């Protein structure tokens, strides 16, 4: 007796995309990003911003809560990122040891300049701030760890563009126009390329109110043992304290601190 002919399988319409992404996981990570950026959202607010049904959001949030990466406040009925995210973030920080090595250097730089000192690393098309020594001044810049800033509109970002891998700069130069944040933001490939030439010549970058009106930032690159620019140090503060006449002096201080961290990393 002949065996029955088997039907050839065809992909189901709801099969995972060929890119290999998992839609439910994408959705969950998007919710974590949302809670990190806007803590204290109600379930309905999360659903509205995610453009998902409340029942779907409810299941995802409670799944995240079971793993400790999200949690709700019973008093306010709002959702926040959970304590397990700190453990995950700490593991990322331990990967290179750069945060620990940078901490005393950031503190010294802050005390020497009187301005907030920052450490940032490349994160896709942005700078990810991973550590900070905050000034005691009442008016000050504040970039808590986990904050991201566009490469073309931040001191550290522009330092990494100038001294980093050429393909990173090419990626931005290929864009017809870059997002504008103030009237001083560099939004064209020509302007950005000209600025990177100046940065390489003087050894540090200068964000002159290009991300936030009233704030300036001076940054220099940090290199690893292979000579690759893997991070940047900066000082940032209000324009009334960081005048144009202070840029050269502050730039020298930041560059010296970045060189100290480079040496600590074996660069």
Secondary structure, 3 states (H helix, E strand, C coil): CCCCCCCCCCCCCCCCCCCCCCHHHHHHHHHHHHHHHCCCEEHHHHHHHHCCCHHHHHHHHHHHHHCCCEEEECCCCEEEECCHHHHHHHHHHHCCCHHHHHHHHHHHHHHHHCCEEEEEEEECCEEEEEEEECCCCCCCCCCCCCCEEEHHHCHHHHHHHHHCCHHHHHHHHCCCCCCCCCCCCCCCHHHHHHHHHHHHHHCCEEEECCCCCCEEEEEEEEECCCCCEEEEEEEEEECCCCCHHHHHHHHHHHHHHHHHHHHHCCC
